[in-house]
């Protein structure tokens, strides 16, 4: 756990449940999701494709 103090308070104050279930759930629902761990750049990116629509945005 990255920040136990934050987690301790978050589960009591926020409507937050399911610690550790977010990434597996996203990958199950959208297997095209890209997860990029850029250690030298100190970044973690999650790229989710937008659904295709037949109407163009105005």
N, CA, C and O atoms as a Tripos MOL2 file, in Angstrom:
@<TRIPOS>MOLECULE
protein
  232   231    58     0     0
PROTEIN
NO_CHARGES

@<TRIPOS>ATOM
      1 N           0.8520   -1.1700    0.0000 N.3       1 UNK1
      2 CA          0.0000    0.0000    0.0000 C.3       1 UNK1
      3 C           0.8990    1.2350    0.0000 C.2       1 UNK1
      4 O           1.8260    1.3470    0.8030 O.2       1 UNK1
      5 N           0.6130    2.1390   -0.8980 N.am      2 UNK2
      6 CA          1.4890    3.2820   -1.1020 C.3       2 UNK2
      7 C           1.4120    4.3020    0.0380 C.2       2 UNK2
      8 O           2.4470    4.7890    0.4930 O.2       2 UNK2
      9 N           0.2190    4.6270    0.4980 N.am      3 UNK3
     10 CA          0.0640    5.6200    1.5530 C.3       3 UNK3
     11 C          -0.9780    5.1130    2.5510 C.2       3 UNK3
     12 O          -2.1650    5.3960    2.3890 O.2       3 UNK3
     13 N          -0.5620    4.3750    3.5750 N.am      4 UNK4
     14 CA         -1.5230    3.7840    4.4970 C.3       4 UNK4
     15 C          -2.3630    4.8180    5.2550 C.2       4 UNK4
     16 O          -3.5300    4.5620    5.5510 O.2       4 UNK4
     17 N          -1.7910    5.9680    5.5670 N.am      5 UNK5
     18 CA         -2.5620    6.9840    6.2980 C.3       5 UNK5
     19 C          -3.6910    7.5360    5.4340 C.2       5 UNK5
     20 O          -4.8100    7.7140    5.9140 O.2       5 UNK5
     21 N          -3.4050    7.8070    4.1670 N.am      6 UNK6
     22 CA         -4.4290    8.2950    3.2510 C.3       6 UNK6
     23 C          -5.5170    7.2440    3.0650 C.2       6 UNK6
     24 O          -6.7040    7.5710    3.0770 O.2       6 UNK6
     25 N          -5.1240    5.9930    2.8940 N.am      7 UNK7
     26 CA         -6.0900    4.9100    2.7260 C.3       7 UNK7
     27 C          -6.9660    4.7650    3.9650 C.2       7 UNK7
     28 O          -8.1780    4.5810    3.8570 O.2       7 UNK7
     29 N          -6.3550    4.8470    5.1290 N.am      8 UNK8
     30 CA         -7.0930    4.7320    6.3860 C.3       8 UNK8
     31 C          -8.2370    5.7540    6.4460 C.2       8 UNK8
     32 O          -9.3620    5.4060    6.8030 O.2       8 UNK8
     33 N          -7.9500    6.9980    6.1000 N.am      9 UNK9
     34 CA         -8.9680    8.0430    6.1560 C.3       9 UNK9
     35 C          -9.9180    7.9860    4.9640 C.2       9 UNK9
     36 O         -11.1110    8.2480    5.1110 O.2       9 UNK9
     37 N          -9.4010    7.6490    3.7950 N.am     10 UNK10
     38 CA        -10.2310    7.6490    2.5910 C.3      10 UNK10
     39 C         -11.3790    6.6560    2.6940 C.2      10 UNK10
     40 O         -12.5020    6.9730    2.3010 O.2      10 UNK10
     41 N         -11.1180    5.4580    3.2160 N.am     11 UNK11
     42 CA        -12.1850    4.4590    3.2870 C.3      11 UNK11
     43 C         -13.2560    4.8310    4.2970 C.2      11 UNK11
     44 O         -14.3570    4.2820    4.2600 O.2      11 UNK11
     45 N         -12.9550    5.7440    5.1880 N.am     12 UNK12
     46 CA        -13.9520    6.1910    6.1680 C.3      12 UNK12
     47 C         -14.6830    7.4550    5.7310 C.2      12 UNK12
     48 O         -15.8270    7.6770    6.1280 O.2      12 UNK12
     49 N         -14.0350    8.2820    4.9180 N.am     13 UNK13
     50 CA        -14.6180    9.5660    4.5330 C.3      13 UNK13
     51 C         -15.2310    9.5760    3.1350 C.2      13 UNK13
     52 O         -16.1910   10.3050    2.8850 O.2      13 UNK13
     53 N         -14.6870    8.7790    2.2270 N.am     14 UNK14
     54 CA        -15.1300    8.8030    0.8310 C.3      14 UNK14
     55 C         -15.9600    7.5690    0.5020 C.2      14 UNK14
     56 O         -15.8680    6.5480    1.1830 O.2      14 UNK14
     57 N         -16.7550    7.6690   -0.5280 N.am     15 UNK15
     58 CA        -17.5060    6.5160   -0.9990 C.3      15 UNK15
     59 C         -16.5790    5.6700   -1.8660 C.2      15 UNK15
     60 O         -16.7470    5.5900   -3.0820 O.2      15 UNK15
     61 N         -15.6150    5.0520   -1.2320 N.am     16 UNK16
     62 CA        -14.5520    4.3380   -1.9240 C.3      16 UNK16
     63 C         -14.4860    2.9220   -1.3800 C.2      16 UNK16
     64 O         -14.3280    2.7190   -0.1760 O.2      16 UNK16
     65 N         -14.6050    1.9660   -2.2460 N.am     17 UNK17
     66 CA        -14.5140    0.5670   -1.8390 C.3      17 UNK17
     67 C         -13.7460   -0.2050   -2.9030 C.2      17 UNK17
     68 O         -13.6670    0.2340   -4.0500 O.2      17 UNK17
     69 N         -13.1890   -1.3290   -2.5410 N.am     18 UNK18
     70 CA        -12.5580   -2.2080   -3.5100 C.3      18 UNK18
     71 C         -11.1040   -1.8940   -3.7600 C.2      18 UNK18
     72 O         -10.6820   -1.8570   -4.9160 O.2      18 UNK18
     73 N         -10.3340   -1.6700   -2.7390 N.am     19 UNK19
     74 CA         -8.9180   -1.3620   -2.8650 C.3      19 UNK19
     75 C          -8.2270   -2.4010   -3.7380 C.2      19 UNK19
     76 O          -8.2510   -3.5910   -3.4260 O.2      19 UNK19
     77 N          -7.6130   -1.9560   -4.8310 N.am     20 UNK20
     78 CA         -6.8720   -2.8440   -5.7030 C.3      20 UNK20
     79 C          -7.6810   -3.4940   -6.8080 C.2      20 UNK20
     80 O          -7.1550   -4.3670   -7.4990 O.2      20 UNK20
     81 N          -8.9240   -3.1150   -7.0050 N.am     21 UNK21
     82 CA         -9.7600   -3.7590   -8.0060 C.3      21 UNK21
     83 C          -9.9200   -2.9340   -9.2780 C.2      21 UNK21
     84 O         -10.4700   -3.4340  -10.2590 O.2      21 UNK21
     85 N          -9.4670   -1.7090   -9.2910 N.am     22 UNK22
     86 CA         -9.7080   -0.8240  -10.4290 C.3      22 UNK22
     87 C          -9.0660   -1.2660  -11.7290 C.2      22 UNK22
     88 O          -9.7470   -1.3420  -12.7520 O.2      22 UNK22
     89 N          -7.7820   -1.5590  -11.7180 N.am     23 UNK23
     90 CA         -7.0890   -1.9270  -12.9560 C.3      23 UNK23
     91 C          -7.6010   -3.2520  -13.5130 C.2      23 UNK23
     92 O          -7.8740   -3.3200  -14.7110 O.2      23 UNK23
     93 N          -7.7460   -4.3110  -12.7100 N.am     24 UNK24
     94 CA         -8.3010   -5.5500  -13.2790 C.3      24 UNK24
     95 C          -9.7100   -5.3630  -13.8520 C.2      24 UNK24
     96 O         -10.0490   -5.9730  -14.8660 O.2      24 UNK24
     97 N         -10.5230   -4.5350  -13.2190 N.am     25 UNK25
     98 CA        -11.8790   -4.2850  -13.7120 C.3      25 UNK25
     99 C         -11.8410   -3.5590  -15.0530 C.2      25 UNK25
    100 O         -12.6010   -3.9060  -15.9570 O.2      25 UNK25
    101 N         -10.9810   -2.5670  -15.1990 N.am     26 UNK26
    102 CA        -10.8640   -1.8360  -16.4630 C.3      26 UNK26
    103 C         -10.3720   -2.7670  -17.5690 C.2      26 UNK26
    104 O         -10.9050   -2.7500  -18.6780 O.2      26 UNK26
    105 N          -9.3610   -3.5760  -17.2720 N.am     27 UNK27
    106 CA         -8.8240   -4.4830  -18.2850 C.3      27 UNK27
    107 C          -9.8590   -5.5270  -18.7100 C.2      27 UNK27
    108 O          -9.8740   -5.9540  -19.8640 O.2      27 UNK27
    109 N         -10.7130   -5.9310  -17.7850 N.am     28 UNK28
    110 CA        -11.7680   -6.8890  -18.1310 C.3      28 UNK28
    111 C         -12.8100   -6.2450  -19.0480 C.2      28 UNK28
    112 O         -13.2530   -6.8530  -20.0220 O.2      28 UNK28
    113 N         -13.1910   -5.0170  -18.7260 N.am     29 UNK29
    114 CA        -14.2240   -4.3290  -19.5170 C.3      29 UNK29
    115 C         -13.6970   -3.7410  -20.8150 C.2      29 UNK29
    116 O         -14.4380   -3.6300  -21.7910 O.2      29 UNK29
    117 N         -12.4390   -3.3670  -20.8360 N.am     30 UNK30
    118 CA        -11.8690   -2.7390  -22.0320 C.3      30 UNK30
    119 C         -10.4490   -3.2770  -22.2460 C.2      30 UNK30
    120 O          -9.4770   -2.6320  -21.8500 O.2      30 UNK30
    121 N         -10.3250   -4.4600  -22.8750 N.am     31 UNK31
    122 CA         -9.0020   -5.0630  -23.0530 C.3      31 UNK31
    123 C          -8.0390   -4.2390  -23.9060 C.2      31 UNK31
    124 O          -6.8370   -4.5040  -23.8910 O.2      31 UNK31
    125 N          -8.5340   -3.2450  -24.6490 N.am     32 UNK32
    126 CA         -7.6600   -2.4090  -25.4800 C.3      32 UNK32
    127 C          -6.9150   -1.3590  -24.6580 C.2      32 UNK32
    128 O          -6.0930   -0.6190  -25.1990 O.2      32 UNK32
    129 N          -7.1920   -1.2890  -23.3670 N.am     33 UNK33
    130 CA         -6.5340   -0.3170  -22.5020 C.3      33 UNK33
    131 C          -5.0260   -0.5470  -22.5050 C.2      33 UNK33
    132 O          -4.5570   -1.6810  -22.4020 O.2      33 UNK33
    133 N          -4.2800    0.5410  -22.6240 N.am     34 UNK34
    134 CA         -2.8180    0.4740  -22.5960 C.3      34 UNK34
    135 C          -2.3180    0.9830  -21.2480 C.2      34 UNK34
    136 O          -2.7250    2.0520  -20.7930 O.2      34 UNK34
    137 N          -1.4440    0.2230  -20.6180 N.am     35 UNK35
    138 CA         -0.8180    0.6430  -19.3670 C.3      35 UNK35
    139 C           0.6680    0.8340  -19.6440 C.2      35 UNK35
    140 O           1.3550   -0.0980  -20.0620 O.2      35 UNK35
    141 N           1.1550    2.0410  -19.4100 N.am     36 UNK36
    142 CA          2.5440    2.3770  -19.7280 C.3      36 UNK36
    143 C           3.2300    2.8660  -18.4530 C.2      36 UNK36
    144 O           2.8370    3.8730  -17.8650 O.2      36 UNK36
    145 N           4.2590    2.1330  -18.0430 N.am     37 UNK37
    146 CA          5.0210    2.4890  -16.8590 C.3      37 UNK37
    147 C           6.3290    3.1420  -17.3030 C.2      37 UNK37
    148 O           7.2560    2.4580  -17.7360 O.2      37 UNK37
    149 N           6.3960    4.4580  -17.1930 N.am     38 UNK38
    150 CA          7.5730    5.2220  -17.5950 C.3      38 UNK38
    151 C           8.3840    5.5520  -16.3410 C.2      38 UNK38
    152 O           8.2210    6.6210  -15.7530 O.2      38 UNK38
    153 N           9.2530    4.6320  -15.9400 N.am     39 UNK39
    154 CA         10.0290    4.8140  -14.7110 C.3      39 UNK39
    155 C          10.9690    6.0200  -14.8000 C.2      39 UNK39
    156 O          10.9940    6.8230  -13.8670 O.2      39 UNK39
    157 N          11.7550    6.1850  -15.8950 N.am     40 UNK40
    158 CA         12.6400    7.3490  -15.9560 C.3      40 UNK40
    159 C          11.8660    8.6770  -15.9130 C.2      40 UNK40
    160 O          12.3440    9.6560  -15.3390 O.2      40 UNK40
    161 N          10.6880    8.7060  -16.5130 N.am     41 UNK41
    162 CA          9.8840    9.9230  -16.5100 C.3      41 UNK41
    163 C           9.0200   10.0700  -15.2690 C.2      41 UNK41
    164 O           8.3260   11.0740  -15.1090 O.2      41 UNK41
    165 N           9.0570    9.0590  -14.3750 N.am     42 UNK42
    166 CA          8.2890    9.0690  -13.1370 C.3      42 UNK42
    167 C           6.7910    9.2370  -13.4080 C.2      42 UNK42
    168 O           6.1060   10.0110  -12.7380 O.2      42 UNK42
    169 N           6.2960    8.4900  -14.4110 N.am     43 UNK43
    170 CA          4.8880    8.5640  -14.7890 C.3      43 UNK43
    171 C           4.3210    7.1760  -15.0170 C.2      43 UNK43
    172 O           5.0290    6.2580  -15.4300 O.2      43 UNK43
    173 N           3.0460    7.0380  -14.7440 N.am     44 UNK44
    174 CA          2.3040    5.8370  -15.1080 C.3      44 UNK44
    175 C           1.0970    6.3130  -15.8920 C.2      44 UNK44
    176 O           0.3270    7.1420  -15.4090 O.2      44 UNK44
    177 N           0.9260    5.7920  -17.1020 N.am     45 UNK45
    178 CA         -0.1640    6.2320  -17.9680 C.3      45 UNK45
    179 C          -1.1200    5.0780  -18.2140 C.2      45 UNK45
    180 O          -0.7030    3.9400  -18.4300 O.2      45 UNK45
    181 N          -2.4010    5.3880  -18.1790 N.am     46 UNK46
    182 CA         -3.4450    4.4480  -18.5830 C.3      46 UNK46
    183 C          -4.1860    5.1110  -19.7370 C.2      46 UNK46
    184 O          -4.8060    6.1610  -19.5650 O.2      46 UNK46
    185 N          -4.1200    4.4970  -20.9050 N.am     47 UNK47
    186 CA         -4.7490    5.0610  -22.0980 C.3      47 UNK47
    187 C          -5.9510    4.2040  -22.4490 C.2      47 UNK47
    188 O          -5.8190    3.0210  -22.7610 O.2      47 UNK47
    189 N          -7.1370    4.8260  -22.3950 N.am     48 UNK48
    190 CA         -8.3850    4.1370  -22.6950 C.3      48 UNK48
    191 C          -8.9260    4.6520  -24.0170 C.2      48 UNK48
    192 O          -9.0930    5.8600  -24.1810 O.2      48 UNK48
    193 N          -9.2030    3.7640  -24.9610 N.am     49 UNK49
    194 CA         -9.7520    4.2220  -26.2350 C.3      49 UNK49
    195 C         -11.1810    4.7090  -26.0680 C.2      49 UNK49
    196 O         -11.9510    4.1440  -25.2930 O.2      49 UNK49
    197 N         -11.5260    5.7420  -26.7860 N.am     50 UNK50
    198 CA        -12.8980    6.2410  -26.7560 C.3      50 UNK50
    199 C         -13.7610    5.3700  -27.6630 C.2      50 UNK50
    200 O         -13.2990    4.8830  -28.6950 O.2      50 UNK50
    201 N         -15.0130    5.1810  -27.2710 N.am     51 UNK51
    202 CA        -15.8790    4.3820  -28.1360 C.3      51 UNK51
    203 C         -16.1760    5.1280  -29.4410 C.2      51 UNK51
    204 O         -16.3140    6.3510  -29.4490 O.2      51 UNK51
    205 N         -16.2710    4.3920  -30.5220 N.am     52 UNK52
    206 CA        -16.6000    4.9950  -31.8130 C.3      52 UNK52
    207 C         -18.0860    5.3330  -31.8470 C.2      52 UNK52
    208 O         -18.9270    4.5450  -31.4140 O.2      52 UNK52
    209 N         -18.3890    6.5010  -32.3610 N.am     53 UNK53
    210 CA        -19.7940    6.9080  -32.5050 C.3      53 UNK53
    211 C         -20.0500    7.2690  -33.9600 C.2      53 UNK53
    212 O         -19.1330    7.6400  -34.6930 O.2      53 UNK53
    213 N         -21.3000    7.1560  -34.3640 N.am     54 UNK54
    214 CA        -21.6320    7.4690  -35.7600 C.3      54 UNK54
    215 C         -21.8150    8.9650  -35.9790 C.2      54 UNK54
    216 O         -21.6930    9.4430  -37.1070 O.2      54 UNK54
    217 N         -22.1060    9.7140  -34.9100 N.am     55 UNK55
    218 CA        -22.3120   11.1690  -35.0380 C.3      55 UNK55
    219 C         -21.0090   11.8830  -34.6730 C.2      55 UNK55
    220 O         -20.3290   11.5040  -33.7200 O.2      55 UNK55
    221 N         -20.6750   12.9120  -35.4370 N.am     56 UNK56
    222 CA        -19.4970   13.7170  -35.1400 C.3      56 UNK56
    223 C         -19.8300   14.7370  -34.0670 C.2      56 UNK56
    224 O         -20.9470   15.2490  -34.0080 O.2      56 UNK56
    225 N         -18.8560   15.0270  -33.2220 N.am     57 UNK57
    226 CA        -19.0420   16.0450  -32.1820 C.3      57 UNK57
    227 C         -19.0510   17.4230  -32.8310 C.2      57 UNK57
    228 O         -18.2930   17.6910  -33.7640 O.2      57 UNK57
    229 N         -19.9090   18.2810  -32.3300 N.am     58 UNK58
    230 CA        -20.0140   19.6220  -32.9040 C.3      58 UNK58
    231 C         -18.9430   20.5380  -32.3740 C.2      58 UNK58
    232 O         -18.8860   21.7070  -32.7550 O.2      58 UNK58
@<TRIPOS>BOND
     1     1     2 1
     2     2     3 1
     3     3     4 2
     4     3     5 am
     5     5     6 1
     6     6     7 1
     7     7     8 2
     8     7     9 am
     9     9    10 1
    10    10    11 1
    11    11    12 2
    12    11    13 am
    13    13    14 1
    14    14    15 1
    15    15    16 2
    16    15    17 am
    17    17    18 1
    18    18    19 1
    19    19    20 2
    20    19    21 am
    21    21    22 1
    22    22    23 1
    23    23    24 2
    24    23    25 am
    25    25    26 1
    26    26    27 1
    27    27    28 2
    28    27    29 am
    29    29    30 1
    30    30    31 1
    31    31    32 2
    32    31    33 am
    33    33    34 1
    34    34    35 1
    35    35    36 2
    36    35    37 am
    37    37    38 1
    38    38    39 1
    39    39    40 2
    40    39    41 am
    41    41    42 1
    42    42    43 1
    43    43    44 2
    44    43    45 am
    45    45    46 1
    46    46    47 1
    47    47    48 2
    48    47    49 am
    49    49    50 1
    50    50    51 1
    51    51    52 2
    52    51    53 am
    53    53    54 1
    54    54    55 1
    55    55    56 2
    56    55    57 am
    57    57    58 1
    58    58    59 1
    59    59    60 2
    60    59    61 am
    61    61    62 1
    62    62    63 1
    63    63    64 2
    64    63    65 am
    65    65    66 1
    66    66    67 1
    67    67    68 2
    68    67    69 am
    69    69    70 1
    70    70    71 1
    71    71    72 2
    72    71    73 am
    73    73    74 1
    74    74    75 1
    75    75    76 2
    76    75    77 am
    77    77    78 1
    78    78    79 1
    79    79    80 2
    80    79    81 am
    81    81    82 1
    82    82    83 1
    83    83    84 2
    84    83    85 am
    85    85    86 1
    86    86    87 1
    87    87    88 2
    88    87    89 am
    89    89    90 1
    90    90    91 1
    91    91    92 2
    92    91    93 am
    93    93    94 1
    94    94    95 1
    95    95    96 2
    96    95    97 am
    97    97    98 1
    98    98    99 1
    99    99   100 2
   100    99   101 am
   101   101   102 1
   102   102   103 1
   103   103   104 2
   104   103   105 am
   105   105   106 1
   106   106   107 1
   107   107   108 2
   108   107   109 am
   109   109   110 1
   110   110   111 1
   111   111   112 2
   112   111   113 am
   113   113   114 1
   114   114   115 1
   115   115   116 2
   116   115   117 am
   117   117   118 1
   118   118   119 1
   119   119   120 2
   120   119   121 am
   121   121   122 1
   122   122   123 1
   123   123   124 2
   124   123   125 am
   125   125   126 1
   126   126   127 1
   127   127   128 2
   128   127   129 am
   129   129   130 1
   130   130   131 1
   131   131   132 2
   132   131   133 am
   133   133   134 1
   134   134   135 1
   135   135   136 2
   136   135   137 am
   137   137   138 1
   138   138   139 1
   139   139   140 2
   140   139   141 am
   141   141   142 1
   142   142   143 1
   143   143   144 2
   144   143   145 am
   145   145   146 1
   146   146   147 1
   147   147   148 2
   148   147   149 am
   149   149   150 1
   150   150   151 1
   151   151   152 2
   152   151   153 am
   153   153   154 1
   154   154   155 1
   155   155   156 2
   156   155   157 am
   157   157   158 1
   158   158   159 1
   159   159   160 2
   160   159   161 am
   161   161   162 1
   162   162   163 1
   163   163   164 2
   164   163   165 am
   165   165   166 1
   166   166   167 1
   167   167   168 2
   168   167   169 am
   169   169   170 1
   170   170   171 1
   171   171   172 2
   172   171   173 am
   173   173   174 1
   174   174   175 1
   175   175   176 2
   176   175   177 am
   177   177   178 1
   178   178   179 1
   179   179   180 2
   180   179   181 am
   181   181   182 1
   182   182   183 1
   183   183   184 2
   184   183   185 am
   185   185   186 1
   186   186   187 1
   187   187   188 2
   188   187   189 am
   189   189   190 1
   190   190   191 1
   191   191   192 2
   192   191   193 am
   193   193   194 1
   194   194   195 1
   195   195   196 2
   196   195   197 am
   197   197   198 1
   198   198   199 1
   199   199   200 2
   200   199   201 am
   201   201   202 1
   202   202   203 1
   203   203   204 2
   204   203   205 am
   205   205   206 1
   206   206   207 1
   207   207   208 2
   208   207   209 am
   209   209   210 1
   210   210   211 1
   211   211   212 2
   212   211   213 am
   213   213   214 1
   214   214   215 1
   215   215   216 2
   216   215   217 am
   217   217   218 1
   218   218   219 1
   219   219   220 2
   220   219   221 am
   221   221   222 1
   222   222   223 1
   223   223   224 2
   224   223   225 am
   225   225   226 1
   226   226   227 1
   227   227   228 2
   228   227   229 am
   229   229   230 1
   230   230   231 1
   231   231   232 2
@<TRIPOS>SUBSTRUCTURE
     1 UNK1         2 RESIDUE 1 A UNK
     2 UNK2         6 RESIDUE 1 A UNK
     3 UNK3        10 RESIDUE 1 A UNK
     4 UNK4        14 RESIDUE 1 A UNK
     5 UNK5        18 RESIDUE 1 A UNK
     6 UNK6        22 RESIDUE 1 A UNK
     7 UNK7        26 RESIDUE 1 A UNK
     8 UNK8        30 RESIDUE 1 A UNK
     9 UNK9        34 RESIDUE 1 A UNK
    10 UNK10       38 RESIDUE 1 A UNK
    11 UNK11       42 RESIDUE 1 A UNK
    12 UNK12       46 RESIDUE 1 A UNK
    13 UNK13       50 RESIDUE 1 A UNK
    14 UNK14       54 RESIDUE 1 A UNK
    15 UNK15       58 RESIDUE 1 A UNK
    16 UNK16       62 RESIDUE 1 A UNK
    17 UNK17       66 RESIDUE 1 A UNK
    18 UNK18       70 RESIDUE 1 A UNK
    19 UNK19       74 RESIDUE 1 A UNK
    20 UNK20       78 RESIDUE 1 A UNK
    21 UNK21       82 RESIDUE 1 A UNK
    22 UNK22       86 RESIDUE 1 A UNK
    23 UNK23       90 RESIDUE 1 A UNK
    24 UNK24       94 RESIDUE 1 A UNK
    25 UNK25       98 RESIDUE 1 A UNK
    26 UNK26      102 RESIDUE 1 A UNK
    27 UNK27      106 RESIDUE 1 A UNK
    28 UNK28      110 RESIDUE 1 A UNK
    29 UNK29      114 RESIDUE 1 A UNK
    30 UNK30      118 RESIDUE 1 A UNK
    31 UNK31      122 RESIDUE 1 A UNK
    32 UNK32      126 RESIDUE 1 A UNK
    33 UNK33      130 RESIDUE 1 A UNK
    34 UNK34      134 RESIDUE 1 A UNK
    35 UNK35      138 RESIDUE 1 A UNK
    36 UNK36      142 RESIDUE 1 A UNK
    37 UNK37      146 RESIDUE 1 A UNK
    38 UNK38      150 RESIDUE 1 A UNK
    39 UNK39      154 RESIDUE 1 A UNK
    40 UNK40      158 RESIDUE 1 A UNK
    41 UNK41      162 RESIDUE 1 A UNK
    42 UNK42      166 RESIDUE 1 A UNK
    43 UNK43      170 RESIDUE 1 A UNK
    44 UNK44      174 RESIDUE 1 A UNK
    45 UNK45      178 RESIDUE 1 A UNK
    46 UNK46      182 RESIDUE 1 A UNK
    47 UNK47      186 RESIDUE 1 A UNK
    48 UNK48      190 RESIDUE 1 A UNK
    49 UNK49      194 RESIDUE 1 A UNK
    50 UNK50      198 RESIDUE 1 A UNK
    51 UNK51      202 RESIDUE 1 A UNK
    52 UNK52      206 RESIDUE 1 A UNK
    53 UNK53      210 RESIDUE 1 A UNK
    54 UNK54      214 RESIDUE 1 A UNK
    55 UNK55      218 RESIDUE 1 A UNK
    56 UNK56      222 RESIDUE 1 A UNK
    57 UNK57      226 RESIDUE 1 A UNK
    58 UNK58      230 RESIDUE 1 A UNK
